[in-house]
């Protein structure tokens, strides 16, 4: 009887720890995903600025050639 109670207590403790670890893993994964999304946003915005500058240069060059 005592062994069953100890096993139940152990199983409850294991379940609590399992839940805690899963919750922490989810929080960590969300933080990593958020960081990756922010990095991608910054890279794409920088690329957009560079492409806009290149497009302006191309358009200016074409305009000069058309005169």
MODELLER restraints for C-alpha pairs under 7 A, 6 or more apart:
rsr = mdl.restraints
at = mdl.atoms
